Amino acid sequence: MVAHVMTVAPVGYEGALIEVECDSKNGLPSIQIVGMGTKSIDEAKERVRSAISNSLLEFPAKKITINLAPADLVKDGVHFDLPIAVAILVCSGQLKQSEADRSIFAGELALDGSLRPIKGVINIAQAAKHAGINKIYVPSQNTKQACLIDGLTVIGVKSLKDLYLHLKQESTLQASTYSPVDPQHELTSSGHHLDDIYGQDQAKRAMIIAVAGRHNILLSGSPGAGKTMLAKTLTNLLPKLTPDEQIAVTKLHSIAGEIDGEIVKERPFRSPHHTTSQIAVIGGGVQPKPGEISLAHLGVLFLDEMPEYPRSVLEALRQPLEDKRISITRAGGRSVYPADFMLVATMNPCPCGHLGDQSKECTCTTTQILNYQRKISGPLMDRIDLTISVSRIPNDELLRDKSLKNNQHLSALDLINNAYIIQRSRYKSSDIYNGSLTSSQVGKLLKIEPLAKKLLSLAGERLGLSARSYFKVIKVAQTIADLESSETIKESHISEALQYRSVTS
């Protein structure tokens, strides 16, 4: 007889239903796996053989053929171990076909028959739900992730022997449950807060605007001015992930193999080193995997000393910054991953870092300064909403009593939360922010007073603003208006937004 067992192959950000077929015939005992499987699947033969034998079950002494259908889809992953083992047990008569029907199986087998955690569990659970299959068997370490998808019966399995006894109804494996709690936006004790930073009132104001409207921001200033510390306050300024956002972020980190069975509950803050390759940042590989920009989805991508990154890496950010997703095409297939992140970058004003510093003299030539600043192209600068200069704090200010805090951080959280409420009401969505509006949405949804329009038009001509920069000024001004609970964009809002535009715009 031919046995049929269902599993799922994570394909990019999605999942494809896979039917594992098993047939056995008399002949020299062997296992052959067909159906476009990679090396990890071919090696499953030895893992499955040992797992079945060490679970005190019978491995048939026959010629076994395993087919992974559809055969034209490249399949990769060690999670095929468990469905292959179950298919062999059904084919050999140790399990009935009916006992394995209407279920999805996925898990990596150890040689002793125990199950190890796998990646891409949320893909597997979502694909099962879309296919109308409501029961999945996964390693016990992965049950929390699978339970994030509603409407499924998730059964955690510790070993092949336990699964066999459960399917034979000789013992029972309990269904797993996990209910993510919708977190409140509250101040945490870990990480940096605005109150930890002395001075820098304008920079703090820019950070609040950036978070409130989800705008990209560039911090420029001398070494030691506090640029990196300002950027790290974002982890405590951004709200906690909602349950739906937890699914998306956990899914991406699981696909990339960054986590095993845990759930990501904090917004990502990715800070790749400047020597990181373009593939590591954008994503890719023989079998496309998400890169840093996708792992920063719904969080922050922090580029410290931005001009030190290879130009090819920086230019590759242009399209994802606009589309909020990245499409990767390789010989192994095409994948589309979400990449809705806030870009936060820092840079020195010149190679030595002291241009404009009142305490130290710049030693760079004009040519060196221009060449350094040109490392960031105009089109990329055009996609950055706010550019702020961060000045060095006098040393005597650094010795102030740190206990004298004025609750700037708590006040900022209240302002940001109020701005979010206003944006949700205006756009009738919790996924749209001022920073992500299209030019057509700006014209339809935002109200600009006549004096504000006149100022913007005049500034656009004098500063030579591109069309993209023109609309970015409006979007930043709208965020400023939201922070002040103003129903319209006023002249003062445009004036402040223009202060944050780079002169290279």
Secondary structure, DSSP 8 states (H G I E B T S, - for coil): -EEEEEEEEEETTEEEEEEEEEEEESSS-EEEEESSB-HHHHTHHHHHHHHHHHTT-----SEEEEEEESTTS-B--GGGHHHHHHHHHHHTTSS-HHHHTT-EE--EE-TTSBEE--S-HHHHHHHHHHTT--EEEEEGGGHHHHTTSTT-EEEEESBHHHHHHHHTTSS---EE------------SSS--GGGS-S-HHHHHHHHHHHHHT--EEEEE-TTSSHHHHHHTHHHHS----HHHHHHHHHHHHHTTS-SS----S--EE---TT--HHHHHEETTTTEE-HHHHTTTSEEEETTGGGS-HHHHHTTHHHHHHSEEEEEETTEEEEEE---EEEEEE-SSSSS-TT-SSS-----HHHHHHHHTTS-HHHHHT-SEEEEE----GGGGGS-TT----HHHHHHHHHHHHHHHHHHHHT-SS--GGG--HHHHHHH--B-HHHHHHHHHHHHHHT--HHHHHHHHHHHHHHHHHTT-SSB-HHHHHHHHHTS-TT-
